[in-house]
Amino acid sequence: MKKNKFYLLFAAMAIVGLVVIAADHIDAPAVQGGTSDITDFYAFQGENSNNIAFVANVQGLLSPNATGAASFDENVLVEFNIDTDGDNVEDLVIQAIPKDGQMYVFGPDAPMGTGLNSSILTNSNNQLVVDITPYGQNAIVESSNGMMAFAGPRDDPFFMDFAQYGEIIAGNATSFNNPGTDTFAGTNVMSIVVEVPKSMIGGSGTINTWVETKRKQ
């Protein structure tokens, strides 16, 4: 199944315990307000220091009233890309795609192709299925072969004072306030979390990692 790339966020991290964050809220016109719009990408060492967690948040600015009816789009693939040799081309991918109230996770494995199009790794030896957690319920987490996964609504964790940022850009202020105003307070996102053993992607060194959403053609 081929996909068309909509949007990506990119970061680099050392496998030994650093945290990377990439975020984009509000200002992606091609996908703004759609089910493929990525708000945040996080990669960090898991509570188990032998693991790395990858987090993709989509569909930002959901109000509490709207969150209960929000759902992952079954026509949108979320793909975590991992470059292990520094050439900025994905060597491994982790794919997540929803179906009938569950999130299907494939990988990490070598992709069937690189770049704009992807095929789902249905023959991967690394597969995991988790029920999508309904809004307001305790997190449902599944594990298999050292991997763990979660999918469902969560409070938007990203902090940004957009009003003050606008004042800085306009030349009306020179710095952020302390404390600032959390623009995203009270809003939610649809979140996918996949944690994998470092041994699945390489035990040391530096990786480049980014996330994409790709819509089914």
N, C-alpha and C positions, 0 to 999 in steps of 0.2 A: 504494500500500500504506500503510495507516494504522498508526500506532504509538501506544502508550500510554506516557506519560512515567513513568519510575521514579525518577530521581534526578538532581540537577544540582549543579555547583560553579560559582561565579561569581567573576570578578575583573575589574579594569580595568587598562589599560596604555597608556602612550604608545607610539606606533609607533616612535619614535626610540630603541629600544635598551633599554628597561627589561625586567626579568624579573618575572613574576607567578607566584605559586604558590598554589593552593588544595588543601587536603587533607582527607580524612575517612576515618579508619580505624576499624573495629570497631563504631562507634556508629550505624549506619543500620539499624534493626531490619527495615524493610520489605524490604530487599534483602540484608541481611548474609549473607555466605557464598554468594550467588547469582552467576550469570554476568553480571548487569547492575550489580553493585555497583562504583561508582567509588571508587577510593582516592585518586587524585591528578589534578590538572589543572595543567599548566604552559604558559605562553606566553612566548616570549623571542625576541630577535633571533638569527637564524641566524649560523653562521660567516661566511656571505656576508651582509654587513650590509644588503643589499637585500631580505633574506628575513625572514619570521617563521615560527617553528616552534610548532606546537600539539601537545601531548602529553596523551593520556588513558590512565591506567592503571586496569585493572579486575581483579577477582578477586584481592584482596590476601591476604596471609598464606599463600601457597602454599609448602609445604615443598619442598625439592629433590626428594624422592621422589615428590611429587605433581605436580610441574611438567611432567614428560614427558608425562603423560596429559591435562594441561589443554588446553583449546581455547576459541576464541571461539565464542559462541553464535550460530548462524545466524539465530535469531529476534530478535536484539538489534541494533538500530541505534545506533551511537555518533555523536552529532551535535555538532560544534563550532559554536557560535552567535556571531555577530559583529554588534554594534550600532555603527554608524558615526556616528549623529547624536544620541546621548545620551538617547534616550527609553526605553532598556531593553527594546526590542523588536528581535528579530533582523532585520537587513537582508540579511545574507549567512549562509549555512551551508556547512559542509564535512561531508559524511556519509561514514561508513565502515561497511561491512557485509560480513561474511565469507561465503564460499561455496566449498565443495569445496577447502579448503586455500589459498584466496587471499583477500586483502582488497581489496574494491572501494571506491575513493574517488571521490566526486563533489563538485564545487564547487572553490572558493567560487563560489556563485551565490545569487541571490535565492530564498528558499524559496517553495514553492507554497502554504504557509500558515504561520501563526505560532502559537505557544502549545503546547498539549498534544499536538497531533497533527502528524505529518509524513508527507509522501509522498517516496519516493526519487526523486532527480533523475536518472533514467536518461537523460534527453535533454540533460544538461549538456554544454557544450563542453569542460569541464574534467573529464577522467576519467583515472584511473590504477588499474592493477591490480598488486599485488605479492604474490608468494608469501609465505605466513606462515612465518617462520623457525622451524625446529624447535629445541627446547631443546638447548643445548650446541653449536650450530653458529654459524658466523660470520653476522653480520647480512646479510640480503638486503634491498637497497634498490633501488627502481625510481624512475626520473625521467621526466618528460614535460612539455614546455612550461614549463620552469622549476620545476615542482613535484617534490617527492620524498616518498616514503612508505616506512615500515617498519611491520611488525606481527609481534609474537611475544613470547615470555617474556623478562623481564629482571629483574635483581636490584632489589628495591624501593629506590628512591633516597631515600625520605623518612626523615628522622631525627627521632625523638621518644622521649623518656624518659617513658613512660607511668606507670611506678611512681612516679617523682618528681613527676610532674604530679598523681597521686592524693594524694600527701603534701601538696602545696601546697593543693589543693582542700580537704583535710581539716583544714587549719590546722596541720599538723605540721611544715611547712617553709615558708620564705619565698622560696626561689629554687631554680633548677635547679643541679645540680652541674656542675663543669667539670673533667674531661670527664664527660658524662652517659653513660647506658647506652642503646645503640641497640636499642629494643624490636623493630625489624623486621630486625635483622641476621640473615642467613641465610634470609630469606624472599623470595619472588618475586612478580611481578605479570605480567599480560598487558598489553602496551603497544602503543599505536598512536601513531605519530609522523607528522605531515604538515607539510611545510615548503613555503610558498608565497611567491612574490614579493609584496612590499608593494604593488606596483602593482595587484595583483588585489583588494586590499581598501581602497586609499586610501594615498597615499604619506606622509602626515603627520598630525599631530593625535593624538587620543586615541580609543581604541575601548573598549567594554565587551565582554567575551568570557566565555562560560561553556560548559560541556559538559553534555550530557544523554545518558542511555541510554533508549531507547524500545523496548518489546517489541511484536512483531507481534501484532495482534489476530486 
